Amino acid sequence: MREIVISTETNSDLSDQFLSDNGVLVIPHYYNVEETMYGEEGNRLTIKQFYDEMRGGKKVGTAASNPAVILDKFTELAKQGKDIIHISFSSGLSGGYQNIVNGANDVMDEYPDCKIVVIDTLSASLGEGLMIYQALKLVKEGKTIDEISEAIRSLVPHISVQFTVDDLDYLYRGGRLSKTSAVLGTVINLKPVLHIDDEGKLVALSKVRGRKKSIATMLDNMEQKLGSFKDKQVVIGIMHGDCEEEALQIKGMIEERFGYKDFLIEPIGPSIGAHSGPGTLGLAFLGDAR
């Protein structure tokens, strides 16, 4: 049986160490601070550097994956006789998904023995991360590429990803909120809870006042959504915009309320953090509904 490589983009927010240890191919998405572009390995800011730049008022932006890089990386694996399952950032949030599909098709045309399956997670951050985590487990169990792909696709409608932001100004800068709404929301201490919907888009789920209330709302939503997946979790993902202490507090709250013990706690990378800002908190888990 041909070797199967799991691939993804930097948007999955899994640690570099985890991805390297598990042989995951990573396609970079790009981000800029003012006029300087980052994203390629060896040319990235640390999480703290990135969020400190945002806190300092620097203008940041993002760009999708580079088709030439995708082609090169997939071609290299095809030449080695390997197959690929690519677990992709949501097509509802980026044009990067189509870049991956196009690259995969070009490589399979040139190397007909190579099979590349591209899975649109309709998710982001550790929502993708949970699927990668499960895919790696199935590879180690010796499952075929079709078995793994089918299993991961079956998770897509059940990956629930929620976020709450600390500063509405970053949603405004990222085009997710009008200036008027950002100003008025800040005045009344509004803390929206957002989620990634069935179309893979980031939308408001509820609007509450105060940080504690927004966190409590996410946990209440989690309880409502778990349903038949309460005892079928891969791992619970907790994401943060350079606010690890609060992420650890949420971990303790989830442990006490639900009894879960297996967690992935990771910072939100620049591709998403550029739009959500420092202080963002998020959850990723399996549920009956997204």
N, C-alpha and C positions, 0 to 999 in steps of 0.2 A: 504494500500500500504506500502511495506517495506521502511524503511528509506534509503536514498541514501547518501553515503559519497563520497566526492570528495577527491582523493588522488593524490600526485605528488612526486617529489623529490626536494631536496634542490636546484637543478639547475634552478628552475623557477625564482629565484631571487625576489620573492615577500617577503615582510617583514614578520618577525616572528609574529609581532602583527596582521597583516592582516590575515595570515594563521590561527593563533590561534582563532581570533575573529570569523572566518567563519568555524571553525571545520574541516579544511583541514588536512588530514593525510599526514605526510611528511616522505618519505623514504630518509635517508641520503645517499649522495655520499661522498666519503672520499678524503682527501688531506693531503699531508705531507709537512713539512718544515724541510729540512735535514732529520733527522732520526725520527722525531716525527710525528705521525699520528693524524689527527683530523677528526671530522665529526659528531660524535654522539652528541645529545643534552647535553649541559653541558661541552662539550669538543670541543669548537670551538674558533678560534681567532676572534676578532672583524675585521671588514673590514679594518680599518686603520692599525691594527697590522699586518694583512696579507700582505697588500701592502707595508708597511714599511719593512717587512722582505724581500720582493722581491727587493725593492729599495736598500736594504743593501747587495744585492748579494747572498742571501740565495738560495739554490737549492730547488725548489718546484716540486711536482708531484701530480697526481690525481689517484683515483681508483673508480671503479663502485660500485654500491649498493651490499650489502651482502645478498645472497639468504636466509640465516637463519633469518635475520632481517625482510625481506619481508614476509616470511612465518609466523613469529610470529605476525606481525602487521595485516596481512590480516586475520589470524585465529581468532584473538581477535574480529574483527568486525563481522566475520561470526558467531561466537558463540553468539553474541548479536542480531543476526537476521537482520543484515544490508547488503545492497548491496553496491558495490563500482564501481565508474568510475575513473580509473587511467589515468591521463593525463601525458604522459611520455616524458622524454628527448629523443631527436632524436636517432633513431637506427643507423643513419649514423655517429654519433659522439661517441657512447659508447655502450658497451655490456650490459649496465644496462637495456635496453629495454627487451632483451631476458630473463634476470633474473626475471623481473617483470612478463612476460608472463608465465614463468615456475612456479613461485610462485602462480600466480592466478589459473592456471590449477590444481595444487596440492590441493589448498584449495577447489576449486569447486568439485573435486573428493571426498573429505572427507565430504564436506557439500553441497550436491546436491541442496538444496533450495537457496543457496547463488549464486548470479549472480555478476561476476566481469568482467567489460569491460575495456580492455586496449587499449588506443588510442595512436598510435605513432604520435606525433605531427610533426615529421621531423623538429623540431625547437628547440630553446634553449632560456634560459633567459626569458625576458618578452614576447617573442613570445609564450612560454608556458603560461606565466602569463596571457596574454590576453584571452587564451582559458579557463583557470581556472576561471578568472573573469566572463566570459560569462556562464560557466557551473553553477557557484554558483547562478547566476541570474535566470537561468532556474529551478534550484532546488527550489528556493524560490517561483517561479511561479507555482509549483506543477506539473511540467512535469514528464513524466515517464522516466525510465532509458533508454529505447530505443529511445525516442524522444530527450533526451539530447545528447545521444551518436551520433545520426545521425546529430544533429545540429552542434556539435563540430567537427565531422569528415568533415563536409562540409566546415569548415573554414580552414582546413589544407593547401589546395593549395593556399590560399589567405593570409597567414601570411607572411609578408615580414620582415625580420630581417637583418639589416646591421650594420657593425662595422667599425670603423677606429682606428688604433692603433697609439700610440705616439712614441713607441720605437721598432724598428724591431728586436732587440736582443731577445725580449721575444718570438716572433714567431719562431726564430731560436732555442731557448732553448726548445720550445714546439714541435719541429719537423715539423713545418709548413713552414719553409723557410731554404734554404741552408745558410751556413756561408758566402759564397761569396756574395750572393744576399743581405744578411743583412748588410754586410759591405759596399758594393757599394751603396745600398739604403740609408744608413745613411749618406754617404758622400754627396749625392745629395738631401738630405732632402725628400726622398720619403715617402709618407704616403698612403699606399694602402687602398682601400675601399673593404671590404669583405662582402659576404652575404651567407646565408644558402640556398642552391639550392634545386631543386625539389626532390633530393634524400636525403635531410637532411644533406648534407655535407657543411663544411665551405670552400668556394673558393673565389679567388680574383675576384672582379667585375670590378675594375679599379685601376689605379695607377696614383696618382697625386703628385705634389710637394708642400709641405707646409700644415700646420694644417688648416688654413682658407679655402684653396681650397678643402681639403678632407671633411670638414663639409659642404661646399657649394655643393659638389658633392652628398653627401647623401641626401640633401634636394631636389636637382634637380631630383635624382633618385626617391624620394618619389613622387614628382609631376607627373612623368611619369608613375609610377606604380599604383597610386590611382584609376584611371579610374572610373568605375561604383561604387566603394566603397567610393568615396569622401565624401558622406553624410551618410555612414553606419558604421562609426567607433565604435568599442566597447569603446576603450580608446586608447590614443597614449602613447606608452611606450618609455621612454628615459632611457638608461642604461649608467653607468659610472664606470670606474675603479678608484675610490677614487678621482674624479675631479668634485664634485657636482656643483661648480661655473660655469664651462663650460656647464654642463648639463642644468642648469637653463638658460644660454644664448641661448642654442638651443631651449629650450621651448619658449622663447620670440620670436625667429625667426619664429618658426612654427605658433605661435599665429598670428603674423603679416602677414605671407604669406598665411596661409590657414584658419585662423579663428577658429581653434580648441581650446576648453577650458578644456577638460577633459584629464588629464595626469596621468600616473604612472611614477614617477622618482625614480629609485632604483639603488643602487650600484651593480656591477657585482660580483657575489660570487666567491669563490676560484676555483670551478670546471671549470669555463671558464676563470676566471682571471689568473689562473696559466699559461695559454697558450697565453693570450693576453696582460697581464701586466698592470701596473698602467698607467693612462692617456687614457685608451681606452674609446671611446664614441660609443653609439649604438642607433638605432631606431627600434621600432617594431610597425607595423600598418597593416591594411587590405588593400589589393590591388588586381587588376585583375591578377597580376603576382607576384610571390614571389621575 
